Amino acid sequence: MTTDTAPATAPTEFAPVPVPPPHGRAAAFLVLTFGTFVVGTGEFAIMGMLPEFAASLNLSTADAGYAITAYALGVVIGAPLITILGARLSRRELLLLLYVLFCGGNLLSIVMPTAGLIEIGRFITGLPHGALFGISALVAASMVDHSRRGWAVGRVLSGIAIATLVGAPFSTFAADHFGWRVSYLIIGLCGLITFAGVWRYIPADKPNRQNSPLKEVTALFNAQVLLTLLTAAIGFGGMFTIYTYLTSVLQNVTHVPEWEIMTFMIVWGAGMLAGANVGAWLVDRNLSLAAILALSGSAIGMLVFPFVLHNPALLMIDVFLIPTFVNALGPALQTRLMDFAGDAQTLAASLNHSAFNVANAMGASLGSALLAAQYSYGSLGIGAALLSVGGLVVYLLALALLKRSLVPA
């Protein structure tokens, strides 16, 4: 059982009885997890193929980076916009439309000849990102008992971690040998496979044709929902403060050989995968404890970071532990939003991934500011820890307000 309980007055979108998939739960979970893997790979792939991408278009690396910015902007705008416009659709209908948009955006990215037009394609590809993750988590939770929601959410969202571990490195390999357009063609084709899987294996839930965009938005104005989203926007940021500059740290401070840098990246991805699974296991036992351990544990790991930079073995352990703790936060916050979002389930779940991208931008910007101010690479760990502590403070505030609201007058 979780320690967070939605107020009795908060409506819930979940039926007490799990929704049976038409061809078995295992197949449905496989489709949803494969989908988050494909979308996650589409997001992370360009970071590894950026040099090849820039060279093919005669761009500097800095100018090529605008394609990443365009995608992130699409995520932040698309998550609320699409879920509000699709308020009257069933989750299965919305998932199918979102995968069409995802595949179309990848196709545009492939065929466009100039950098500016490619950025438009990346923006369109980013639009369904947050909604795809959020709705996939909701569908997964609807197929299991209430007590196993954490496991279901963690199982589906583990596809994101697998994308960093397998998808992104494979995309870099394909880009180096066949070109970045081939990498995105493969990602687009995998999106079509996911579309077919959703069509066949995801239960056809009943749409709420009486729902309205206004109802979806107004139901979102709940202090617990907003504080949970703020926890995500701040608490995840520290991970990106370190991850964005990890390669530079390994090259300029730790001085590891070039081949060993990929080993560190794989270890980081393994930590994210472990965090998704450990966090899901904890959520089904004590949701608030899972969030508190994730945020406090990540802060400690980040504070250790400056002291292990010159020791490759100890740094590799820390590089595993930091994403393990941070990514354990994901299932906790996603499940908590289900408890408090009421009629705004889809919007809140999608906004959680917009908040994640805000954390990405915030963390990377903090790291850039610290290095621009001539602080050492070790300062990245201190700055990252402050963001984790900030997320923890916001989460504890949410718990305090909840406890106060449940005390009888």
Secondary structure, 3 states (H helix, E strand, C coil): CCCCCCCCCCCCCCCCCCCCCCCCHHHHHHHHHHHHHHHHHHHHHHHHHHHHHHHHCCCCHHHHCHHHHHHHHHHHHHHHHHHHHCCCCCHHHHHHHHHHHHHHHHHHHHHCCCHHHHHHHHHHHHCCHHHHHHHHHHHHHHCCCHHHHHHHHHHHHHHHHHHHHHHHHHHHHHHHHHCHHHHHHHHHHHHHHHHHHHHHHCCCCCCCCCCCHHHHHHCCCCHHHHHHHHHHHHHCHHHHHHHCCHHHHHHHHHCCCHHHHHHHHHHHHHHHHHHHHHHHHHHCCCHHHHHHHHHHHHHHHHHHHHHCCCCHHHHHHHHHHHHHHHHCHHHHHHHHHHHHCHHHHHHHHHHHHHHHHHHHHHHHHHHHHHHHCCCCCCHHHHHHHHHHHHHHHHHHHHHHHHHHHHCCC
